[in-house]
Amino acid sequence: MKEKLKNLVLKKLRKKFPGSILEQSEFRDELTLVIKKADIVPVCTFLKDDSELCFDFLSDLCAVDHLSRKPRFDVVYHLYSLKKNHRVRLKTKVEENEVVPSVISVWSGANWLEREVFDMFGIEFSGHPDLRRILLPDDWVGHPLRKDFPLTKEEVVFSHNRNHPPKII
């Protein structure tokens, strides 16, 4: 991230949201900010609406499981400005069974991404209009991207080709 832009993002956020930035780091020219969980929606709204920053695209929303750390999870928001061609990464730290505010009101595309994080990690998002599994069946037990999810050697059956052997060309 260009030094001027990094300074602009930090200056504006510190002025508008004093105390919301818990940590900051930079790696390979990419700025990462750890934001208080309660402030994630207002911070995202500001970053999207500010005319100089204009982070108008949520390119990804995912989670990371740090099993031995407290709080256990990071919810990670990758923001991009289509107009300005720059990026920033936000993180918020979440303990098991804590709820994170939904950012659907900021970017409607967060709908599917938050459902995927819920499905794979079990992290719930308050204010989400339809928080249910998106990749796994409704009766699936557990959340497979958690580091404590048991590994099994169960054979996967693909029903779409079960009765049709592969054709040899």
C-alpha positions in Angstrom: 0.0 0.0 0.0 1.4 3.4 -0.9 2.6 5.3 2.1 0.3 8.3 1.4 -2.8 6.1 1.2 -1.8 4.1 4.4 -1.3 7.4 6.3 -4.7 8.7 5.0 -6.6 5.6 6.0 -5.0 5.6 9.5 -5.4 9.3 10.0 -9.1 9.3 9.0 -10.0 6.2 11.1 -8.1 7.4 14.2 -9.9 10.7 13.9 -13.4 9.3 13.3 -13.1 6.2 15.5 -10.6 6.8 18.3 -9.7 3.6 20.1 -11.3 1.3 17.4 -7.9 0.3 15.9 -6.5 -2.3 18.3 -3.5 -3.3 16.1 -2.0 -2.4 12.8 0.6 -4.2 10.6 1.9 -4.1 7.1 3.3 -6.9 5.1 4.3 -6.7 1.4 2.8 -3.3 1.1 -0.6 -4.5 2.5 -2.1 -2.8 5.5 -4.0 -4.9 8.0 -6.0 -3.3 10.8 -7.5 -5.1 13.8 -10.8 -3.4 14.7 -13.0 -3.7 17.8 -15.8 -6.1 17.0 -18.5 -3.6 18.0 -17.1 -1.0 15.6 -16.8 -3.2 12.5 -20.0 -2.0 10.8 -19.4 1.7 11.4 -15.8 1.4 10.3 -16.7 -0.5 7.1 -19.5 2.0 6.4 -17.1 4.9 6.7 -14.4 3.2 4.5 -17.0 2.6 1.8 -18.6 6.0 1.9 -15.6 8.2 2.3 -14.9 9.9 -1.1 -11.1 9.7 -0.7 -11.0 6.1 0.3 -14.0 4.6 -1.5 -13.6 1.0 -0.5 -16.7 0.0 -2.5 -16.1 -3.7 -2.9 -15.9 -6.4 -0.3 -13.7 -8.8 -2.2 -13.6 -11.5 0.5 -14.8 -12.2 4.1 -13.4 -15.3 5.7 -12.2 -16.5 9.1 -9.1 -18.0 10.7 -9.1 -20.5 13.6 -6.2 -19.9 16.1 -7.1 -22.9 18.3 -4.7 -22.2 21.1 -5.2 -18.4 21.2 -7.8 -16.3 23.1 -9.9 -15.0 21.3 -9.9 -18.0 19.1 -11.1 -16.7 15.7 -10.3 -13.8 13.4 -13.0 -12.7 11.0 -11.2 -11.1 8.1 -12.5 -8.5 5.6 -10.7 -7.8 2.4 -11.7 -4.4 1.0 -11.0 -3.0 -2.4 -11.7 0.3 -4.1 -12.7 -0.2 -7.7 -12.4 3.6 -8.3 -9.1 4.1 -6.6 -7.4 0.7 -7.1 -6.3 0.1 -3.5 -6.9 -2.4 -0.8 -7.0 -2.8 3.0 -7.6 -5.7 5.2 -9.6 -5.5 8.4 -9.8 -8.2 11.1 -11.9 -8.5 14.2 -11.1 -11.0 16.9 -13.9 -13.3 18.1 -14.2 -15.8 20.9 -16.0 -19.1 20.4 -19.8 -18.6 20.7 -19.5 -14.8 20.3 -21.6 -13.1 17.6 -20.2 -10.7 15.0 -22.3 -7.8 13.6 -23.2 -8.4 9.9 -21.9 -6.1 7.2 -24.7 -6.9 4.8 -26.0 -3.3 5.3 -22.7 -2.1 3.9 -22.1 -4.6 1.1 -25.0 -6.9 0.1 -22.5 -9.4 -1.2 -21.5 -10.2 2.4 -24.6 -12.4 2.6 -23.1 -15.5 1.0 -19.7 -14.9 2.6 -21.1 -14.6 6.1 -23.1 -17.8 5.5 -20.0 -19.6 4.4 -18.1 -18.5 7.6 -21.1 -19.6 9.7 -21.2 -23.0 7.9 -17.4 -23.7 8.0 -16.5 -22.1 11.4 -19.8 -21.8 13.3 -19.4 -18.0 13.8 -22.7 -16.3 13.9 -23.5 -12.8 12.5 -26.1 -10.7 14.2 -28.5 -8.9 11.8 -28.0 -11.5 9.0 -31.3 -12.0 7.3 -30.8 -15.7 6.4 -28.0 -17.3 8.4 -28.1 -21.0 7.5 -25.7 -23.5 6.0 -24.7 -22.8 2.5 -22.2 -25.6 1.6 -23.1 -28.5 3.9 -26.3 -30.3 4.4 -28.6 -29.0 7.2 -28.1 -32.2 9.2 -24.3 -31.9 9.2 -22.8 -31.9 12.7 -19.9 -29.5 13.3 -17.9 -27.0 11.4 -15.2 -28.6 9.2 -12.7 -25.7 9.1 -12.3 -25.5 12.8 -8.9 -26.9 13.8 -10.5 -29.2 16.4 -12.9 -30.8 13.8 -12.2 -34.6 13.8 -10.6 -36.0 10.7 -12.2 -39.2 9.4 -11.5 -41.7 6.6 -15.0 -41.9 5.4 -15.4 -42.5 1.7 -17.2 -39.7 -0.1 -20.0 -41.0 -2.5 -20.7 -38.7 -5.4 -24.3 -39.4 -6.4 -24.2 -37.7 -9.8 -21.9 -40.4 -11.2 -22.7 -43.3 -9.0 -24.5 -45.4 -11.6 -22.5 -44.2 -14.6 -18.9 -45.4 -14.9 -16.5 -43.0 -16.5 -16.2 -43.2 -20.3 -12.8 -44.1 -21.8 -12.1 -42.0 -24.8 
